[in-house]
Amino acid sequence: MKEFTEGRFVEVLDDPNVNVKDVERVVLCTGKVFFDLQEYQQKKKIKNTALVRIEQLYPFPKHQLDVIFKKYKKAEVIWVQEEPYNMGYYAYMQRFLPEVPMKVVARKSSASPATGYSKVHKIEQEKIITQAFEI
């Protein structure tokens, strides 16, 4: 209740579970994929990857992300999205962060946002999650 009455909206949520000195990779994402990434990170006890969740995409939280990039200045940056490469927010992120070299993990480009088959979706989702930590 206290967070609702005294808290405030936070545009970008940093990873409280990592030591800054250990971070080699910053994974940026938005939405539900964060929870899949976090579950995998905790299950595998991954300490070298910071998961950063972007809660507000517009207006773009440039200042908040600059603080994150400064904090993890030696880490590579990866954008993870569940959507196919040609959909989702990857292109949007590139427009606002052209100076940040960023790799992307996403489904292969497609005319449809979903495969239509739950088994294929599950396999693709697992691949996205593991690639985020291995790329």
C-alpha positions in Angstrom: 0.0 0.0 0.0 2.9 2.4 0.8 4.2 2.1 -2.8 0.8 3.2 -4.1 0.4 6.1 -1.8 4.0 7.3 -1.5 5.9 5.8 -4.4 6.3 7.1 -8.0 6.3 5.7 -11.5 9.8 4.6 -12.5 10.5 4.7 -16.3 13.5 2.3 -16.2 14.1 -0.4 -13.7 17.7 -1.5 -13.1 18.7 -5.0 -11.9 19.0 -5.0 -8.1 20.4 -8.5 -8.1 23.8 -7.9 -9.7 27.1 -6.4 -8.6 28.1 -3.6 -11.0 31.7 -4.9 -11.1 30.6 -8.3 -12.4 28.3 -7.0 -15.2 29.6 -7.7 -18.7 26.2 -7.5 -20.5 23.2 -5.3 -20.1 20.0 -6.8 -21.5 17.3 -4.2 -22.3 13.7 -5.3 -22.7 10.1 -4.3 -22.1 7.0 -6.2 -21.2 6.5 -9.9 -20.3 9.8 -11.2 -21.7 11.5 -9.6 -18.7 9.9 -12.1 -16.4 11.1 -15.1 -18.6 14.6 -13.6 -18.6 14.6 -13.0 -14.9 13.5 -16.5 -14.2 16.3 -17.9 -16.4 18.9 -15.6 -14.8 17.9 -16.7 -11.3 17.6 -20.4 -12.2 21.1 -20.4 -13.8 22.6 -18.1 -11.2 23.9 -15.7 -13.9 25.7 -12.8 -12.2 27.4 -11.1 -15.2 24.2 -9.9 -16.9 22.0 -7.0 -15.7 18.4 -7.1 -16.8 17.0 -3.6 -17.4 13.3 -3.2 -17.9 12.0 -0.2 -19.8 8.6 0.6 -18.4 8.0 3.8 -20.4 8.8 3.9 -24.1 7.3 7.4 -24.8 8.4 10.0 -23.9 11.6 8.1 -24.3 13.6 7.8 -21.0 16.9 8.9 -22.5 18.3 10.4 -19.3 17.5 7.3 -17.2 19.1 5.0 -19.8 22.2 7.2 -20.0 22.5 6.7 -16.2 22.3 2.9 -16.7 24.9 3.0 -19.6 27.2 5.1 -17.5 26.9 2.7 -14.6 27.7 -0.4 -16.7 30.1 1.5 -19.1 32.1 -1.6 -20.1 29.2 -3.9 -20.7 27.8 -4.8 -24.1 24.2 -3.9 -24.7 21.6 -6.3 -26.0 17.9 -5.6 -26.9 15.6 -8.6 -26.4 12.1 -8.7 -27.8 9.6 -11.5 -28.2 8.4 -10.1 -31.5 10.0 -10.9 -34.9 13.1 -8.9 -35.8 11.1 -6.7 -38.2 8.5 -5.9 -35.5 8.7 -4.9 -31.9 10.7 -2.0 -30.5 14.2 -2.7 -31.8 14.1 -0.1 -34.6 12.5 2.4 -32.2 15.4 1.9 -29.7 18.0 2.4 -32.5 16.4 5.7 -33.4 16.7 7.0 -29.8 20.1 5.5 -29.1 22.1 5.6 -32.3 25.3 6.1 -30.3 24.8 2.9 -28.4 26.1 -0.3 -30.1 23.3 -2.7 -29.5 22.8 -6.3 -30.5 19.3 -7.7 -30.9 17.7 -11.0 -29.9 14.4 -11.6 -31.5 12.4 -14.1 -33.6 13.4 -14.2 -37.3 11.6 -11.6 -39.5 8.1 -12.6 -40.3 4.8 -11.3 -41.8 3.0 -12.4 -38.7 3.8 -11.6 -35.1 3.2 -15.2 -34.0 3.7 -18.7 -35.4 0.2 -19.9 -34.7 1.6 -23.1 -33.1 2.1 -23.3 -29.4 5.0 -25.9 -29.7 6.9 -23.7 -32.1 6.2 -20.6 -30.0 7.6 -22.4 -26.9 10.8 -23.5 -28.7 11.3 -20.0 -30.2 10.8 -18.4 -26.7 13.3 -20.7 -25.1 15.8 -19.8 -27.8 15.3 -16.1 -27.3 15.8 -16.4 -23.5 19.0 -18.5 -23.8 20.5 -16.3 -26.6 20.0 -13.2 -24.5 22.6 -14.6 -22.1 24.9 -16.2 -24.6 25.2 -13.8 -27.6 
